[in-house]
Amino acid sequence: LHKNLLARVEALRDACTQVRGSAALRRVFGTVLRVGNYLNHGVDAPDGGGGVEVRGFAVESLLKLRDFRAAQGGEVSALHCVVLHLLPVEPNLPAQLRAELRSVLVQQSSQDGCGGP
């Protein structure tokens, strides 16, 4: 029990370190912030003026990106906008995210297949 708990704590620590240190995730979050500022306040850039610039967001709000859709032609979500903005300028970003967040992905994969804690 002790070894199992210690291994889980170490895996959590490694995952947290990778999340905090991921440059790719920081770019994704920066784009999410810019898209959110534009959608909510019409501010396209920090120095764009004309509106309120939000400097952060709640992690829980990331889940809403998938559900927030345009009023007309609602097949495109805010998440699509983030991806469509990032991929042309950073085509290697998905691979970089997988590499930088490998402990997070390994833990998620192992929990998906297991039936409990």
N, C-alpha and C positions, 0 to 999 in steps of 0.2 A: 504494500500500500504506500509506504513512504517513498520507494523508488519511483512508483508510478506518478505520485503527486509531484515529486521533484522534477521528473521528466516533463510533466505538463506545465509546470511553472517556468522551466527553462525554455520550452517551446513558445510559451506566451511572451516571455521576455525577448526572445529572438524575433518574434513577429512584430512586437512593438518597436524594437530597434530598427527593423527594416522599414516599417511604415514611417517612422520619424525621419529616417535618413533618405527616403526615396525622392530623388530629383524628378523622376517621371510622375509620381503621384502628386508632387507639388505643382507641376505644370498642369495636370488635369484639374486639380482644385482651383488653380488660378483661372483657368478657362471657365470652370463652373461659376466662379465668382463674377467674372466679366459677363457671362451670359445672363446670370441672375440680375446683375445691375442693369443690364440693357432691358431685360423683360420687365423688371419691376419699376425702373425709374427712368429709362431712356438714356442712361449714361453708357456710352460705348468705351470710354477710356477714362482713367483717373483724372486726366487733365482736360477732359472733354467739356466740362461745365454743363450747365443746363439741368442739373438734377442732383439727387443725393447719391453719393457713392457709399455703398455698404462695404465694410472692410472684412467681414467674415460671415459665416453661415453655420447653422447647426448641422452636425453630421447627419442627423435624422432627415434633414431636408434633401439629402442626396437621393433618398428613396422616391421623392416626388418628381424627380427629373423624368422618369419613365412615364409618369402619368400626366404630366403637364403637356397638353397638346394645343395646337393652333385651333382657333374657332372654326375656320374653314379648312377643309382638307386635313382633318385631324389625324392623318397617319404619321405625321412627323412630330416627334416629341422633343422636349428640351434636351434630352439625352442625345438624340440624333444630332441636334445642333452642336453640342459639345464635341461629339465625335467628328462631325463634318468639318468643324473648325480646326481640330487638331491634326487629323490624318494627312492632309495635303502638305503641311509644313513639318510634320514629325512622323513619317511613315514607319519608323522603327519603334514608335512609342509602345505599342502592345507587347512587343518582345522585350523591351526594356522594363516595362511594368512586371512582366512575368519573372524576369531575372532578379529584379530588385526586391520583389515581394514573394520569393519562393517559399519562405517559411509560412507565410500567411496562406498561400495556396495549398501547400502540403497539409496543413492543419485542417483547412476547409474540406479538402478531398477526403481525408481520413474520417472526418466526422460525418460526411454525407453517407458513407457506406456503413457506418456503425449503428447500431440501434439505440444507443444510449451513451451516457457519459463515460 
